Amino acid sequence: MPSTTDLIIKIAELDRFGYLLPGAASDIIQAYENKEYEVFFFHMGSVGRFPAFLIMRGELNDDQYFHCLGICLTSECYATDYPHLIRALLSERSPHAQRHLMDEKEQMHLEKLPPELIIYRGVCPNFVDGFSWTLSEEKAEFFANRHSDCGRDSGIFKGVCKKQDVIAYFSREDEIFIDPENVQNVTPVKLTSLSRKDRKIRFDQSNKPSENPRYFRYLKIREYLKSLNLLQQEKIISKSWQV
């Protein structure tokens, strides 16, 4: 089995289509060894952050663990494609440290929210039950449109939750991160259906590496981890994926 640093560098390379700029590898390793985790995740590409966290998480104390997991959850790295893994990771460390998923401003914002929240999710109808919701209907519409651009039917869905059930608030997209089991009264606000022709055109277009490079970087990293049997060990990859 490669060392932790070798694994991290390989993931970083794959997240850049196999090429690291001169000095980038040393910057990544130096930040990792110095425990400068914000710098470390900055140097890792967005798709590589979550796999890197899974590999290194045993070396982190509880506060560092949740802080690093929070960085991953807000960087579009496909982490929330794995709900059972997310639940396991959240319960792996002390719940008292879970607030470190957020920065101080986000913690204060969450405290000021009312006891009951109306939240929205823009997604394909098959993926309504997800962790990432938002307080903004406009943000939900943005994500619904992105799914439509990829050749899928999409919609904006509204739900209700209790603040006490919220795992974290992330300011980046006015996001409410919550276990979907705690979202109640989910109803569609707006549904968009594509014709068969439009669905095929958009799907074919979005599945070109030049049009959707992040997803193809994700596939390369998945193949690499699978070759090391890390996928079975960590239960990282599900059969389905979503943006």
Secondary structure, DSSP 8 states (H G I E B T S, - for coil): ---HHHHHHHHHHHTTTT---TTHHHHHHHHHHTT-HHHHHHHS-GGGHHHHHHHHGGGS-HHHHHHHHHHHHTTT-SGGG-HHHHHHHHHSS-GGGGGGGS-HHHHHHHHHS-SEEEEEEEE-GGG-S-SEEES-HHHHHHHHHHHHHTT--EEEEEEEEEGGG--EEEGGGTEEE--GGG-EEEEEEEEE---HHHHHHHHHHHTSTTT-HHHHHHHHHHHHHHHTTHHHHHT---S----
